[in-house]
Amino acid sequence: MVAPMSGPKRWPPDPSAPGDTLHRDEPAGGHGELTPLLDVQRLLVCVGSGGVGKTTTAAALGIAAATRGRRTAVLTIDPARRLRDALRITTADGEPHRVPLGRRSAPGSLDAMVLDTKRTFDELIQRYAPTTAAAERVLKNRIYESVSTALAGSQEYMAMERLHALATSGQYDLLVVDTPPTQHALDFLEAPERLTALLTSRATAILQNPSLILAREGSRLAQVALGAVLRGLERFTGFELLRDVAEFVGGLEEFSAGFQERAAAVARFLREPATSFVLVTTPETARIAETLAFHRELVRAGLPFAGFVINRVLPPSLLGDPPFPDVERASGPDLRLGRKLAEVQRRFAALVRAERDEIDRLRAAAPAALFVEIPLATEEPSSLGRLITLSSALG
Amino acid sequence: MSERARSTALPMLDAVLQRRLVFITGKGGVGRTAVALALALAAVRAGKRTLVVEVNPLGRLGEYLGDLTLAPEPTEITPELAAATIAPAVIMEDFLAGMLRIRALARRLLESNTFRVVTAAAPGLEDFLTLVRIAEWEDERVGFKRRRHRFDLVIVDAPATGHSVPLLATPGTLLKMLPFGPLTSTARDLALLLGDSKRAAVTIVTRAEEMAVNETLELATALMRIGVTLLPAVVNAVDPFRFTRPEGRRLRAEPPEIPPEWHPYLAVARFSLARQRAAERQIRRLTRALPERPLCLPQAPAGKLTLAALEPLADALAHPRSGSSRRVS
């Protein structure tokens, strides 16, 4: 039914469309303040609420660093894969795709990649399995695919895993990563530990004797009821779920030490002095409140927080200088247009005031942080050209 | 097909009021919950006893309804409006409690790491249980047993794009996996309900922004492939303020065709005009690519979202011609 929507001819994205000149304006403030991070750090982690432009910011940071001569990689976990559109990544296979920045980036470069959770999990298992046969047993298990992608936290864990692998490969000077939207800033940081705990629990013993789950309720009735639940779940999945889970978890237990060691290495990596967390936000009241909460969480967890990127800030430079002309002396269509002009000016000024108040609130809460404001553009940074423009505001 | 063709002529709200179950989905952050609530308000005004259900453990529906803690059972907000939330963990607990008959045991089981691996290995279980619960509320026959749970319309504030498609595809996926078995008849009932254009439909909420529109068009294709009925999309937060085409030409001309003493207004006016034109381009893209013209809603008032603050959105849904919806130039 939606057939006409395919076929790019119908609505080609047109970065040079008329009316698209204002986004090249100078940012409202804080121009290039992230330069110190871009030049010396090895890992930048973009965190923040959903919908604030984390993925775009990560891409722009990557471009800025590459332009400053660093070999940079951007990893996105965002399932919507918006970065992929802008950076022209053709497949979400976890492989690096060179972003065509041309001569502007030499000697630096930018690779972009979209996380492939299952593939990263495969590699992790192959690396830590004591034997090839042990790896095969896990990878060929019927439930492996759903567990590797559906278990809460596996996406975040695999992102951390991939980051660590990239960092130790020596291929890159700087890694930039965006994070999936979470309610709490630390959710994704705790994911590796939670998942490791899950996979290396007493699962084998429990599954061989499911009644251990309810050990405290030792009654015969409880055990019978549990048996019924597990049988119910088997019927739901239509296969021998318990046997498969027991085999799967049992297989993983053989290399749980490797898993735990790896998770600990990733956790250390996130706290190294060469790592910086960048909080991305927009200037609306609700978002600033969430951002302040995120900031408190990061600081409390002792993570290396460096600064804020405030996206989509109205450029105050557009406001004209008073005194403002009286439009009421005009007549006819002129009067209608004049009134609209005065209204646009009034509304814009009120919005700018409200945004400045919010940004001041943020600055007061974190006086030592770096601040960059990205001005609101008339078009979204959905093309490489616009991303490059945006990156110039960052460093 | 003829049903769909006929419904194109109807305004968005009428299309919703003709159904009993409407899913609201779309990209994260576009305002799905606000639109779901505004639709519910408009439906209540039209005399429908309405239930809004949020399928998101981190959702804000309760906050918007006056900082209520919602439950997986309907909470009455007004005599004609109720709200509920479905969190996977809670619904799983209910499911287990139903099987075990002892809630304490269900809780204990859910706390077990091993059991979490087991449920993760049973893909689609949470989605299936979520749909079963929603279908119970949609079912008119429930009224004979529990009068207070009879609803004319159930509006589901569904998960964002990435999760909505697998959620709505669950019955079909299950039927393919398990053509026989104890769950098959339930899965078949669910598939019939979701595929019945007279009872159930889906609407996508979006914004007049390029990336949101890209995602909307992909989502529309995926939903049509599943076989659900798509209602007109809703473009949220469209600024009703606009310059007319002749005004736009005067502002963009070099030099601008306005009295010279008005020039202090020019930079802001041109910026505003450029944003207006960009938004209109995106609405045109949606209009061309989707089978039905999208409905534009104004921005909800700034500040804390409440039922009262959503009244203007409900107005705009009920009277789309009175300024909030417009032909784009």
Contacts between the chains, C-beta under 8 A, distances in Angstrom:
chain1	res1	chain2	res2	distance
A	1	B	4	7.9
A	1	B	224	5.1
A	1	B	230	7.8
A	1	B	291	5.5
A	2	B	217	7.1
A	2	B	220	5.1
A	2	B	221	5.0
A	2	B	224	5.7
A	2	B	289	6.5
A	2	B	290	6.7
A	2	B	291	6.8
A	4	B	288	6.9
A	4	B	289	6.0
A	5	B	217	4.8
A	5	B	220	7.2
A	5	B	221	6.8
A	5	B	288	7.9
A	5	B	289	3.4
A	5	B	290	7.3
A	6	B	221	7.9
A	10	B	288	6.3
A	10	B	289	7.1
A	11	B	285	4.7
A	11	B	288	7.1
A	11	B	289	7.6
A	13	B	210	7.2
A	17	B	281	7.5
A	18	B	252	8.0
A	19	B	252	7.4
A	19	B	273	7.2
A	19	B	274	4.1
A	19	B	277	5.1
A	19	B	278	7.0
A	20	B	274	7.0
A	20	B	278	7.8
A	21	B	274	7.8
A	22	B	270	7.2
A	22	B	271	5.4
A	22	B	274	5.8
A	50	B	28	4.5
A	50	B	29	5.3
A	51	B	27	7.9
A	51	B	28	5.6
A	51	B	29	2.6
A	51	B	30	7.9
A	79	B	162	4.6
A	80	B	27	7.0
A	80	B	28	7.9
A	80	B	161	6.7
A	80	B	162	6.7
A	80	B	215	6.1
A	82	B	211	5.4
A	82	B	215	7.9
A	85	B	211	7.2
A	85	B	214	6.7
A	143	B	121	4.0
A	146	B	120	6.8
A	146	B	121	5.8
A	146	B	122	7.9
A	146	B	123	4.2
A	147	B	117	6.7
A	147	B	120	5.4
A	147	B	121	5.4
A	150	B	120	5.2
A	150	B	123	5.8
A	151	B	116	7.8
A	151	B	117	7.1
A	151	B	120	4.3
A	152	B	116	7.8
A	152	B	120	7.4
A	181	B	28	6.4
A	183	B	58	4.9
A	197	B	113	6.5
A	198	B	113	5.0
A	198	B	116	6.2
A	198	B	117	6.1
A	199	B	117	7.2
A	201	B	113	3.9
A	201	B	114	5.7
A	201	B	117	7.8
A	202	B	114	7.2
A	203	B	113	7.1
A	203	B	114	4.5
A	203	B	117	6.3
A	206	B	112	7.3
A	206	B	114	4.5
A	207	B	114	6.4
A	213	B	108	7.4
A	213	B	109	6.1
A	213	B	112	4.6
A	213	B	114	6.3
A	213	B	115	6.2
A	214	B	105	6.4
A	214	B	108	5.9
A	214	B	109	6.9
A	216	B	108	7.1
A	217	B	104	7.4
A	217	B	105	6.0
A	217	B	108	6.5
A	222	B	100	7.9
A	222	B	102	7.2
A	222	B	105	5.5
A	225	B	99	7.3
A	225	B	100	4.3
A	225	B	101	6.7
A	225	B	102	6.8
A	225	B	105	6.2
A	226	B	100	7.3
A	226	B	105	7.3
A	226	B	109	7.0
A	228	B	99	5.9
A	228	B	100	7.4
A	229	B	96	5.9
A	229	B	99	5.0
A	229	B	100	6.0
A	229	B	109	6.9
A	230	B	118	7.6
A	232	B	99	5.5
A	233	B	118	6.4
A	233	B	119	7.4
A	233	B	122	5.5
A	233	B	125	7.5
A	235	B	181	6.3
A	235	B	182	5.6
A	235	B	183	7.1
A	236	B	122	5.7
A	236	B	125	5.9
A	236	B	128	7.7
A	236	B	183	6.1
A	237	B	121	7.4
A	237	B	122	4.7
A	237	B	123	7.9
A	237	B	125	7.9
A	238	B	177	6.2
A	238	B	178	4.6
A	238	B	181	6.3
A	241	B	118	6.7
A	241	B	121	6.1
A	241	B	122	6.3
A	242	B	118	7.2
A	244	B	121	6.9
A	245	B	114	7.9
A	245	B	117	5.9
A	245	B	118	5.4
A	245	B	121	5.4
A	248	B	117	7.9
A	248	B	121	7.5
A	249	B	114	7.4
A	249	B	117	6.1
A	285	B	302	7.4
A	285	B	303	7.3
A	315	B	271	7.7
A	317	B	267	7.8
A	318	B	267	4.4
A	318	B	268	4.9
A	318	B	271	5.2
A	319	B	267	7.6
A	319	B	268	6.2
A	320	B	263	7.5
A	320	B	264	3.1
A	320	B	265	5.8
A	320	B	266	7.2
A	320	B	267	6.4
A	320	B	268	6.7
A	321	B	264	6.0
A	322	B	264	7.6
A	324	B	264	5.8
A	324	B	265	7.2
A	325	B	259	7.8
A	325	B	261	4.5
A	325	B	262	5.6
A	325	B	264	6.7
A	325	B	265	7.7
A	327	B	262	6.9
A	330	B	259	7.1
A	333	B	246	7.5
A	333	B	247	8.0
A	334	B	259	7.3
A	336	B	247	7.9
A	337	B	243	7.8
A	337	B	247	5.1
A	337	B	250	6.8
A	337	B	258	6.9
A	338	B	258	7.9
A	338	B	259	7.9
A	338	B	262	6.5
A	340	B	241	7.7
A	340	B	243	6.3
A	340	B	247	7.0
A	340	B	269	7.7
A	341	B	258	7.5
A	341	B	262	6.0
A	341	B	265	3.9
A	341	B	269	5.2
A	342	B	265	6.9
A	343	B	241	7.1
A	344	B	241	7.5
A	344	B	265	6.9
A	344	B	268	5.4
A	344	B	269	5.3
A	344	B	272	4.9
A	345	B	264	7.8
A	345	B	265	5.2
A	345	B	268	5.4
A	345	B	269	7.7
A	347	B	241	7.5
A	348	B	268	4.8
A	348	B	271	7.9
A	348	B	272	7.1
A	354	B	302	7.8
A	378	B	271	6.6
A	378	B	274	3.8
A	378	B	275	5.2
A	378	B	278	5.5
A	379	B	210	7.2
A	379	B	278	5.4
A	380	B	209	5.7
A	380	B	210	4.7
A	380	B	211	5.8
A	382	B	210	4.9
A	382	B	211	5.5
A	382	B	214	7.9
